[in-house]
Amino acid sequence: MIVNNLEAPIRIGIDTGGTFTDYVIVSNTGEIFAWKVPTTPADPSIGIIDGLLEVMKLLQFQAEDIDLIVHGTTIGTNAFLEDKCPPVAFVTSKGFKDIIEIGRQQRSELYNLKFSEKYPLSFSKDVLFEIDERLDSNGEIIKPLDISNLDSIVVELQNKSIQTLAVSLLFSFLNPQHEQIVSSFFSEKSFQVFPSHEISPQIKEYERAVTTLVNAKVSPVVHSYLRRLEKQLREINVKAPLLIMQSNTGMADVETIGRSGIQTLYSGLAGGVLAAADSLKHLNRTHLVSLDIGGTSTDVSALIDQPVILRSRNFGGFPLVANMVDVETIGSGGGSIAKFKDGLLSVGPESQGANPGPACYSLGGDKVTLTDANLFLGYVHKDNFAGNMNIDISKSKLYLNKLLEEIHSSSYSLKIESIDELALSIRKILNNNIANAIRVVTIQRGLDPRDFALLGFGGAGPLQSWEIAQELEMGGVIIPPFPGVWSASGLVSSDIKHELTQSYLQAAEEIDFEEINKKWLEIKERLARILTNEDVEEEKRDYNYSVDMRYMGQSDSLTITATYPISKAKLDGLIETFHSLHNQNYSWFDKELTVELVNISVEAVGYVPRITMTKLPVGSDRPPEGAQKASRKVNFDGNWIDTPVYDKTLLLSGNIVEGPCIIDQLDTTTVIPPRVYGRINPLGYIIMEEKK
């Protein structure tokens, strides 16, 4: 069946950002269509459904033609960071209810003598409950569970209208018996319970408790939103499964995510990194930095052959033990507000978001943003904005002039003479902020940015990438085929993925191979049940094994890929790999030291059919007749230059466009500055290089 050149079944990726919701529609034969609509922040599901109906009407396909929808969402992230989660009670072992507040006794501002931190996670001490029980460090019961006060806790929770509990008892990762009893008791009383042995069965009581608690706060919000979105999809007759992108770059169904909402904290970001990983394969490269500049924020990640997945990371000031992609996010995007304060011009992190948006959106915005600067400078045109928006450049000029007047009327001597200089300064400041974020994921990780090319995407990525790459002396700039929605394209190329890590603290020389293989098998069987619930067929499954190892006495560990079942010979090989990896990461190793296993992990993968991108027709090095659709004045380095504008859809493989030029397409605009040329590769990537 052919639907407007898109052959069903159709796979759709939907990535909801702070400003735009992006759609990638992929046919059965690899044709790709991109679309963008403004996000509806009050309820993103409304914008998603409206945009989906727009796309269905535009491409003339029906709900039954849709085979799969994959969604990247920030709903849980925003709810947590904005403190809009429902109240949660925390239940722990007697004597440990202050663990969340005490933490590791580390101050986030070490040298601030007046430092004061509010009680974390918007908690008050009257929702912290202790249960009389105790296990020892081997998981043996040394004080039986006393459930005599559980009924009184129920009454207190009901009086406070709290329906959600996080349960984290001491050493439950070794023996979950007490947690299971407590969880069952409260579940039978109609409470939603999240026990730590299901969420994060790992050593370190503070990190495990915080991870369980954050998951309990986020999961109800995420689940409620996804159930609402599922219902709305059914109302427009979409019967295709809805899968959610997780922070580990794998997909999961709504019910699974409902129990592990913490896995959506980097949901949208993971899609962009996964798309960058696809670009590595498309381009036959090993080193890329992904640069996703959206309307509200910028996400950067360094990839060497594949995405970097972290076992734990700090989020919102808390150390979470969960597999999350290594991404650095800053408040810099198209909607970032330019402001003058105390003699300094700054851009971001505050954003105008989708509503009211930049001044030029004509939705009531009265602040200058990066988008206003780029519109004024000629980099983008009012007729090339996605989402059928009413763009008014006069509003951008008005508020640029107001900001300039504010600068000139101040007592400070900031030398910006014209709105041309002001707009260029806004770009330069934002580019510098982003360059610093890239330094975090490269230089601070021991990597040289000069070894990487910059993959620029997102609505504003192709507008800013060249200048950012130049500041870092990076090895060129690459713009993907559909840069404005490239993160959404990553969603539709992902697989179903779940991982479970179990603490297994044991010196390598004392490993009981029968015991460790039994534990690995138990983890695998638990993950297999999840894949079964998600209707993944046996022949489309795979399981990957790994161990976390360290030298005895260390606090941090390294992850080593393993094979199941493990034997003495295989363990010896893992130890040798550990020594080598430790030397690579820390520049030293010592084979005389005792190596210790910390955790064992299993990753379950449910494979989804790959998408094969269609290649462009081959052309000469000169763009075809008619590919240049217009010409306009664009400001490069303070000079207004008459600049050709090309239609990306008319460019062919092998075409070379010389800068200065602009390349327009539905989802974004690519800027190629003077003394730079862009080459179109067979898959539609723009490879930008400096003229020699």
C-alpha positions in Angstrom: 0.0 0.0 0.0 1.4 3.4 -1.0 0.3 6.5 0.9 1.6 9.7 -0.7 4.9 7.9 -1.5 5.2 6.5 2.0 4.7 2.8 2.0 2.9 1.4 5.1 3.5 0.2 7.7 4.7 3.5 9.0 6.9 4.0 12.1 6.7 7.4 13.9 9.2 9.0 16.3 7.8 11.9 18.5 10.3 14.0 20.5 8.7 16.6 22.8 11.0 19.4 23.7 10.5 22.6 25.7 9.6 24.6 22.5 8.8 22.2 19.7 7.5 18.7 19.3 9.3 16.9 16.5 8.0 14.1 14.3 9.9 11.7 12.1 7.7 9.6 9.9 9.4 6.6 8.3 7.9 4.4 5.6 8.5 0.6 5.2 11.0 1.3 2.5 13.0 4.0 4.3 11.5 7.3 3.0 11.6 9.9 5.8 9.3 12.9 6.4 9.9 15.5 9.1 7.4 17.8 10.8 7.4 20.2 13.8 4.7 21.8 15.9 4.8 24.0 18.9 4.8 22.1 22.2 1.9 22.6 24.5 3.7 22.8 27.9 0.5 22.6 30.1 -0.2 19.1 28.6 2.3 17.9 25.9 -0.2 15.2 24.8 -2.5 17.8 23.3 0.2 19.1 21.0 1.3 15.5 20.2 -2.2 14.5 19.0 -2.8 17.8 17.1 0.5 17.4 15.3 -0.1 13.7 14.5 -3.5 14.6 13.0 -1.7 17.3 10.9 0.8 14.8 9.6 -1.8 12.2 8.9 -3.8 14.7 6.9 -0.7 16.1 5.1 0.7 12.7 4.1 -2.8 11.2 3.6 -2.3 8.1 5.6 -4.7 6.5 8.1 -4.3 5.5 11.8 -4.2 1.8 10.8 -1.1 2.4 8.6 0.9 3.2 11.8 2.9 0.3 13.0 4.9 1.8 15.9 5.1 5.1 17.8 8.2 5.8 19.8 8.1 8.8 22.2 10.9 10.8 23.8 9.5 12.8 26.7 10.7 15.4 29.3 7.5 15.2 31.4 9.2 13.4 34.3 12.3 15.5 34.1 10.4 18.8 34.2 8.1 17.6 37.0 11.0 16.7 39.2 13.1 19.8 38.5 10.1 22.1 38.9 8.9 20.3 42.0 5.6 19.3 40.6 5.5 15.6 41.7 2.9 14.2 44.1 3.9 13.8 47.7 5.9 10.6 48.5 6.5 8.9 51.9 9.9 7.3 52.6 10.0 4.1 54.6 13.4 2.8 55.9 15.1 0.8 58.7 14.9 2.1 62.2 17.6 4.7 62.9 18.1 5.7 59.2 15.2 8.1 58.4 17.6 11.0 58.1 19.7 9.4 55.4 18.2 11.5 52.6 19.0 14.7 54.5 22.5 13.7 55.7 23.6 12.1 52.4 27.3 12.0 52.1 27.9 15.2 54.1 29.2 16.8 50.9 28.4 20.4 50.2 27.6 21.4 46.6 29.3 24.7 47.2 32.4 23.8 49.1 33.9 27.2 49.6 30.7 29.1 50.2 30.9 30.1 53.9 27.2 31.1 54.0 26.0 28.0 52.2 22.6 26.8 53.2 20.7 24.0 51.5 17.0 23.4 51.8 15.7 20.0 52.8 16.0 17.9 49.7 13.2 16.7 47.4 10.7 19.1 49.1 10.5 16.7 52.0 9.3 17.3 55.5 10.3 15.0 58.3 6.7 13.9 59.1 6.6 11.7 55.9 9.7 9.8 56.9 8.9 6.5 58.7 11.1 3.9 60.4 10.4 0.2 60.7 12.0 -1.9 63.4 14.1 -4.6 61.6 17.7 -5.2 60.7 19.9 -7.3 58.4 23.6 -7.6 58.6 26.1 -6.9 55.9 25.7 -10.5 54.6 21.9 -10.2 54.3 21.3 -12.3 57.4 18.4 -11.3 59.7 19.7 -10.1 63.0 16.4 -8.4 64.0 13.1 -9.8 62.7 10.7 -7.4 61.0 8.3 -5.8 63.4 5.1 -4.8 61.5 3.2 -3.6 64.6 3.4 0.0 63.6 2.4 -0.4 59.9 -1.3 0.2 60.6 -0.5 3.5 62.3 1.6 4.5 59.3 -1.3 3.8 57.0 -3.5 6.1 59.0 -1.0 8.9 58.9 -0.5 8.5 55.2 -4.3 8.6 54.6 -4.6 11.7 56.7 -1.9 13.4 54.6 -3.5 12.1 51.3 -0.2 10.4 50.4 -0.6 7.4 48.0 3.0 6.7 47.0 5.8 5.1 49.1 9.4 4.6 48.5 10.8 1.7 50.6 14.5 1.3 51.2 15.6 -1.0 54.0 19.2 -1.6 55.0 20.9 -4.4 53.0 17.7 -5.3 51.1 19.8 -5.7 48.0 21.3 -8.8 49.6 18.0 -10.1 51.0 14.7 -8.5 49.9 12.5 -10.5 52.3 11.6 -7.7 54.7 11.1 -5.2 51.8 8.8 -7.7 50.1 6.7 -8.1 53.2 6.4 -4.3 53.8 5.7 -3.6 50.1 3.0 -6.3 50.0 1.3 -4.9 53.1 1.0 -1.4 51.7 0.1 -2.5 48.3 -2.8 -4.4 49.7 -3.9 -1.1 51.3 -4.0 0.4 47.8 -0.8 2.4 48.1 1.6 2.6 45.2 4.9 1.1 46.5 8.4 1.3 45.0 10.9 -1.0 46.9 14.6 -0.5 46.4 15.3 -4.1 45.6 13.3 -3.7 42.4 14.5 -0.2 41.5 18.2 -0.3 42.4 19.4 -3.5 44.2 22.9 -2.2 44.7 25.4 -1.4 47.5 25.6 2.1 49.0 22.5 2.8 51.1 22.3 6.6 50.4 22.5 6.3 46.6 20.0 3.4 46.6 17.6 5.3 48.9 17.8 8.5 46.8 17.3 6.6 43.5 14.3 4.7 44.9 12.8 8.0 46.2 13.3 9.9 43.0 11.8 7.0 41.0 8.8 7.1 43.4 8.3 10.8 42.8 8.6 10.7 39.0 6.9 7.4 38.1 3.3 8.4 38.9 3.6 11.6 36.9 5.1 9.8 33.9 2.7 6.9 34.0 -0.4 9.2 34.3 0.8 11.2 31.3 1.5 8.2 29.2 -1.8 6.5 30.0 -3.5 9.7 29.0 -1.5 9.9 25.7 -2.4 6.2 25.0 -6.0 6.9 25.6 -5.9 9.9 23.2 -4.2 7.8 20.5 -6.9 5.2 20.8 -9.5 7.9 20.4 -8.1 8.7 17.0 -8.0 5.0 16.2 -4.2 4.5 16.5 -3.8 0.9 17.6 0.0 0.8 17.2 2.0 0.2 20.4 3.4 3.2 22.1 7.0 2.7 23.3 9.0 5.2 25.3 12.7 6.1 24.9 14.7 5.4 28.1 17.8 7.1 29.4 19.8 4.1 28.4 19.0 4.5 24.7 16.5 1.6 24.7 12.7 1.5 24.4 10.2 0.2 26.9 6.4 0.0 27.0 4.1 2.2 29.1 3.5 -0.3 31.9 7.2 -1.0 32.4 8.0 2.8 32.4 5.2 3.2 34.9 7.3 1.3 37.5 10.6 2.9 36.4 9.9 6.5 35.5 13.5 7.4 36.5 14.5 5.9 33.2 12.8 8.8 31.4 14.9 11.5 33.0 17.2 11.6 29.9 14.5 10.2 27.5 14.6 13.0 24.9 18.4 13.4 25.2 19.0 9.7 24.6 17.2 9.9 21.3 19.6 12.6 20.0 22.6 10.6 21.1 21.2 7.4 19.5 20.7 9.4 16.3 24.3 10.5 16.5 25.3 6.8 16.9 23.5 6.1 13.7 25.5 8.9 12.1 28.7 7.2 13.1 27.6 4.2 11.1 26.3 6.2 8.1 29.5 8.2 7.9 31.9 5.4 8.7 33.4 7.5 11.5 34.6 6.7 15.0 34.6 10.1 16.7 31.7 12.6 16.9 30.4 15.1 19.3 26.6 15.4 19.1 25.3 19.0 19.4 21.6 19.3 19.8 20.5 22.9 20.1 16.8 23.2 20.7 14.5 26.0 21.6 15.1 25.8 25.4 18.4 23.9 26.0 21.5 22.4 24.4 22.6 18.8 24.8 26.1 17.6 24.0 27.7 14.2 24.1 31.0 12.7 22.9 30.8 9.4 21.1 33.7 7.1 20.3 32.2 4.2 18.2 29.0 4.2 20.4 27.2 6.2 23.1 28.7 6.3 26.6 26.3 4.9 29.1 27.0 5.8 32.8 26.0 3.5 35.7 25.3 6.5 37.8 25.2 10.2 37.5 24.2 13.3 39.4 20.8 14.7 38.6 19.2 17.7 40.2 21.8 17.5 42.9 21.3 13.8 43.7 23.5 10.8 42.8 21.2 8.4 41.0 22.2 4.8 40.4 20.6 4.1 37.0 21.9 3.6 33.4 21.9 6.9 31.7 23.5 8.3 28.6 26.5 10.6 29.2 25.0 14.0 28.1 25.8 17.5 29.3 22.8 19.9 29.2 22.8 23.7 29.5 20.1 26.3 29.2 21.1 27.6 25.8 18.7 27.5 22.8 16.7 29.4 20.3 14.4 30.8 23.1 17.3 31.8 25.4 16.8 35.3 26.7 19.4 37.9 26.2 19.7 40.3 29.2 21.9 43.1 30.4 22.6 43.2 34.1 25.5 44.7 36.2 27.3 45.8 33.1 27.3 42.3 31.4 25.3 40.9 28.5 24.3 37.3 29.0 22.2 34.8 27.1 20.2 32.1 29.0 19.7 29.9 30.9 16.2 31.5 31.1 14.1 30.7 28.1 10.9 32.0 26.5 10.1 28.4 25.7 7.1 27.7 23.4 4.8 30.3 24.9 5.2 33.2 24.7 8.3 32.3 22.8 10.8 34.7 21.1 9.4 38.2 20.3 9.1 37.3 16.6 6.6 34.6 17.4 4.0 37.3 18.0 2.6 35.4 21.0 3.3 38.2 23.5 7.1 37.6 24.1 8.8 40.9 25.0 12.4 39.6 25.5 15.2 39.3 22.9 16.2 35.7 22.2 18.8 34.0 20.0 16.0 33.3 17.5 15.3 37.1 17.3 19.0 37.7 16.7 19.3 35.1 14.0 16.1 36.4 12.3 17.4 40.0 12.3 20.8 38.9 11.0 19.3 37.1 8.0 20.3 33.6 9.0 16.7 32.5 9.2 13.7 33.8 7.2 10.2 34.3 8.4 8.9 31.9 5.7 11.0 29.0 6.8 9.7 28.4 10.3 8.0 25.1 11.1 4.7 24.9 12.7 2.8 27.5 10.6 3.9 30.4 12.9 3.2 34.0 12.4 6.8 35.4 12.4 7.2 39.2 12.6 10.8 40.5 12.2 9.7 43.9 13.3 9.1 42.6 16.8 12.7 41.3 16.9 14.0 44.7 15.8 11.8 46.5 18.4 13.1 44.5 21.3 16.7 44.4 20.1 16.5 48.2 20.0 15.0 48.3 23.5 17.8 46.1 24.9 20.4 48.4 23.1 18.8 51.5 24.7 19.0 49.8 28.1 22.8 49.2 27.5 23.4 52.7 26.3 21.4 54.4 29.2 23.3 52.4 31.9 26.3 53.7 33.8 28.4 50.8 32.4 30.7 51.2 29.4 29.7 48.1 27.4 30.8 48.9 23.8 27.9 47.8 21.6 27.1 50.5 19.2 24.3 49.0 17.0 21.7 46.3 16.9 23.9 44.6 14.4 26.6 44.3 17.0 24.1 43.3 19.7 22.7 40.5 17.6 26.1 39.2 16.7 27.2 39.4 20.4 24.1 37.3 21.4 25.2 34.6 19.0 28.8 34.8 20.2 27.9 34.5 23.9 25.6 31.6 23.3 28.3 29.8 21.2 30.8 30.3 23.9 28.4 28.8 26.5 28.0 25.8 24.3 31.7 25.4 23.6 32.2 25.2 27.4 29.7 22.4 27.6 31.6 20.5 24.9 34.8 21.0 26.9 33.0 19.2 29.8 32.3 16.0 27.7 35.7 16.1 25.9 38.6 17.8 27.8 37.2 17.0 31.3 36.8 13.4 30.2 40.5 13.3 29.0 39.5 13.6 25.3 40.8 16.1 22.7 38.0 17.9 20.8 40.3 18.2 17.8 39.9 14.5 17.3 36.1 14.9 16.8 33.9 16.3 14.2 30.8 18.2 15.4 27.4 16.8 14.4 25.1 19.8 14.6 21.3 19.3 14.8 18.2 20.5 16.6 16.3 23.6 15.4 19.3 25.9 16.0 22.3 23.5 15.7 22.9 24.0 12.0 22.8 27.8 12.5 25.6 27.8 15.2 27.8 24.8 14.6 30.6 26.2 12.5 31.5 29.0 14.9 31.4 26.6 17.9 33.6 24.0 16.1 36.1 26.8 15.2 36.4 27.9 18.8 37.4 24.3 19.8 39.5 23.6 16.6 37.3 20.6 15.9 37.7 18.4 12.8 34.9 19.8 10.7 31.1 20.1 11.0 28.5 17.6 9.8 24.8 18.4 9.5 22.5 15.3 9.3 19.7 15.0 6.6 16.9 16.1 8.9 18.7 18.1 11.5 15.7 19.8 13.1 14.2 16.5 14.0 17.3 14.3 14.2 16.6 13.4 17.8 13.2 12.0 16.8 14.9 10.0 14.1 17.0 8.3 16.8 13.8 7.2 18.5 12.7 5.1 15.5 16.1 3.4 15.2 16.3 2.1 18.8 15.7 -1.3 20.2 13.8 -2.4 23.3 16.3 -2.5 26.1 16.3 -3.3 29.8 19.2 -3.7 32.2 19.4 -4.9 35.8 22.4 -4.5 38.0 22.7 -6.6 41.2 25.4 -6.0 43.9 27.8 -8.9 44.2 30.6 -7.8 46.5 33.3 -10.5 46.4 37.1 -10.7 45.9 37.8 -12.3 42.5 39.9 -15.0 44.0 37.0 -16.1 46.2 34.3 -16.3 43.6 31.9 -19.2 43.8 31.2 -19.8 40.1 28.0 -21.8 40.7 26.6 -19.0 42.8 27.4 -16.2 40.5 26.1 -18.0 37.4 22.9 -18.8 39.3 22.5 -15.1 40.2 23.1 -14.1 36.6 20.5 -16.6 35.5 17.9 -15.2 38.0 18.5 -11.7 36.6 18.2 -12.9 33.0 14.9 -14.7 33.8 13.5 -11.6 35.4 14.4 -9.5 32.3 13.0 -12.3 30.1 9.6 -11.9 31.7 9.6 -8.2 31.0 10.4 -8.9 27.3 7.6 -11.4 27.2 5.2 -8.8 28.6 6.3 -6.5 25.8 5.6 -9.2 23.2 9.2 -9.6 22.1 9.6 -12.9 20.3 12.3 -15.3 21.5 14.3 -15.2 18.3 14.5 -11.4 18.5 16.1 -11.3 22.0 19.7 -11.1 23.1 21.3 -10.8 26.5 24.6 -9.1 27.3 26.5 -9.6 30.6 28.9 -7.3 32.4 30.7 -7.0 35.8 31.8 -3.9 37.8 35.3 -4.4 39.2 37.7 -2.4 41.3 40.8 -2.8 43.4 40.0 -3.8 47.0 39.5 -0.7 49.0 38.5 1.6 46.1 35.1 3.3 46.0 34.7 3.6 42.2 34.6 0.7 39.8 35.0 0.0 36.1 32.5 -1.9 33.9 33.8 -4.9 32.0 31.9 -6.9 29.3 31.6 -10.6 30.3 30.1 -13.8 28.8 27.8 -16.2 30.5 28.4 -18.7 32.1 31.6 -17.5 33.7 34.5 -19.8 34.5 37.9 -19.5 36.1 39.6 -19.0 32.7 37.0 -16.3 31.8 37.4 -14.5 35.1 41.2 -14.4 34.6 40.6 -12.7 31.3 38.2 -10.2 32.9 40.9 -9.4 35.5 43.5 -8.7 32.8 41.0 -6.5 31.0 40.4 -4.6 34.2 44.1 -3.9 34.7 44.3 -2.6 31.2 41.2 -0.5 31.4 42.3 0.9 34.8 45.6 1.9 33.3 43.8 3.5 30.4 41.5 5.5 32.7 43.9 6.4 35.6 47.4 5.9 34.1 48.3 3.2 36.6 47.6 -0.4 37.5 48.9 -3.0 40.0 48.6 -6.7 39.3 49.6 -7.4 42.9 46.5 -5.8 44.3 43.4 -7.8 45.0 40.6 -7.3 42.4 37.1 -7.2 43.7 33.7 -7.7 41.9 31.2 -5.1 42.9 28.1 -5.7 40.7 26.9 -8.1 38.0 24.6 -6.9 35.3 22.5 -8.3 32.5 21.2 -6.2 29.5 18.2 -7.7 27.7 17.6 -6.5 24.1 14.6 -6.9 22.0 15.5 -6.2 18.4 13.4 -3.9 16.3 13.8 -4.1 12.4 16.4 -1.6 11.2 15.6 1.4 9.0 17.6 1.7 5.8 17.8 5.3 4.6 17.2 5.9 1.0 20.1 7.5 -1.0 19.9 10.7 -2.9 20.2 10.8 -6.7 23.7 11.4 -7.9 24.6 14.9 -9.2 27.7 16.8 -10.2 29.6 19.0 -8.0 27.4 22.0 -9.0 23.9 22.2 -7.6 21.2 21.6 -10.2 19.4 24.4 -11.9 16.7 25.8 -9.7 18.2 24.6 -6.4 19.0 28.2 -5.5 15.5 29.5 -4.6 16.4 33.0 -3.5 19.1 35.4 -2.3 19.1 37.7 0.8 21.3 39.9 2.8 23.0 38.1 5.7 25.3 39.6 8.3 28.6 37.7 8.6 31.1 39.2 11.0 29.5 42.6 10.8 29.3 42.7 7.0 26.0 42.4 5.2 26.6 40.1 2.3 24.2 39.2 -0.6 23.9 35.4 0.1 22.4 32.6 -2.0 19.7 30.5 -0.4 19.3 26.8 -1.5 16.4 24.4 -1.2 17.8 21.3 0.5 15.2 19.1 -1.1 16.7 19.9 -4.6 20.3 19.2 -3.7 21.9 16.0 -5.0 24.6 13.7 -3.8 28.0 15.1 -4.7 26.8 18.7 -4.9 29.1 21.3 -3.4 27.8 24.6 -2.2 30.2 27.4 -1.4 29.9 29.8 1.5 28.5 32.2 2.2 25.2 30.5 1.6 22.1 29.4 3.4 20.4 26.0 3.0 16.7 25.9 3.9 14.6 22.9 4.7 11.3 22.4 6.5 12.8 21.6 9.9 15.7 24.1 10.1 18.2 26.3 8.3 21.9 25.5 7.8 24.4 28.4 7.7 27.6 28.0 5.7 29.8 31.0 6.3 32.4 32.6 4.0 35.5 30.6 3.2 33.6 27.3 4.0 32.0 24.8 1.6 29.4 22.2 2.1 29.4 18.8 0.3 26.2 16.8 0.1 26.9 13.1 0.7 24.7 10.2 -0.6 22.5 10.1 2.5 21.9 13.8 2.5 24.4 14.8 5.1 26.1 18.2 4.7 29.9 17.9 5.2 31.3 21.3 6.0 35.0 22.0 5.6 37.1 25.1 5.4 38.5 26.1 2.0 42.2 25.5 1.8 
